């Protein structure tokens, strides 16, 4: 496998940091991986999942959303809508420089983002989500004690996983406008939903809601025993292997 460090611009001119994981030889397909809220492309789970895909001859573009990891821009000025636009920019980069993506994989809020954008990317044949919220506003639970301060003062410093982030009122307003109910029935892509019954961050009821709203072909696989971040290596390796095996059926005849 080969790993290429890449920078590409989003629609606001920010340089986004990415890594393209390539199998030996010509890839059968290209995928984009969207990381979890306030995470980055170097999360161990993201690496393990991308490795499982490249082992099945699928190239994977992992990138940091605006203001996170090594990407430019201010996180405080970003929101769910900007994440969607970053995904569109990532797809445009792949299409121009390599090949249009056939698969989108999203972890946690990244899963909600790929579900929101997939219908607007004609090249995408399949979407896989891991621990994804049905409602993007679910993320507000992570800093619910700061919501009044954000609404009253326009912003607040919040502790997310031991790191301090500035959350502005525009983030709350934007995420309140995001709804999957109207998008999922028109997704028109193969869908794989992976979720752990033990996920204490995003309950498995979210997976049920996504499954009910989407049309076939759709599949659900329980990641029994896994936590939200797939902290144990075997959890993320297992998830990646499942996605890599499942998606082959939908890549046939490209």
Phi, psi and omega in degrees: 000148178241143179238121181249129173277133187223148169236135173221158183265143173270186186287353176257005178087005178282140175279121179257134181275133183219165174223128179255116179266119185244136173286169173291134181082186182286126179295148174284334182195167178240144179230158172240134178251128178252121185280172183284168183302126181064009175273194173209180186292345184266006175303137184305320180299319179297318179298314183294321179293317179294323178297320179297323179288317179294330176296339176257022174070030175248122177284144184230127173262117174252135180217160177267129175297162181311129175079005180239157179056235182257011180275150178284174181096166180258125178303322182299335180267356181270170177197186182296321179296322179291328175298318178297317179294325176298320177296319178296321178295321178297318178296318179296320178297312180300316183299318182284319189265334183225275181201146181300141182290140176258339186227136170244134177235130181227136181252127179059235180296335173298329176292318177296323180294316181291328175294326182286330187260338189305320183295344181261003180242098186301331183289338185287126179257336186212150180226134176235132178241149180231115178057038186274138172287144175288326180244122181302332180293351176305330183296338180296338178297336181292336179222041184300331181287349181255000186298319180296318179297318180297316181292323183281319187256351179093345178190166177203153173271125182236147179266116179237104180064033178087002177241146182264128178233147173269122177249125181257162182300328180299330177295315179297317182295319181293314185291336177290345180267355186267125181217129179273342187307318182280340183272321187298318180296340181253014185301313177059036175226153172294139185231130173240125180249119177248130182203145178264135175296339181265007180294113182267355179265313176233108187295156183293345175300334177295320177298320179298319181293319177297315182298316182296324185281330183277158176258163178291151008278127179217147181219151175232135175230129179278128175266067188302130177090353182274150172268179187297322183269006183051053189296325179278136186305318183296335178292313181286325176297318178297314180298316180296321179294321178298314180297315182298321179287314182300316190288341183304323181297331184264351177267345181299134176080021177298000000 
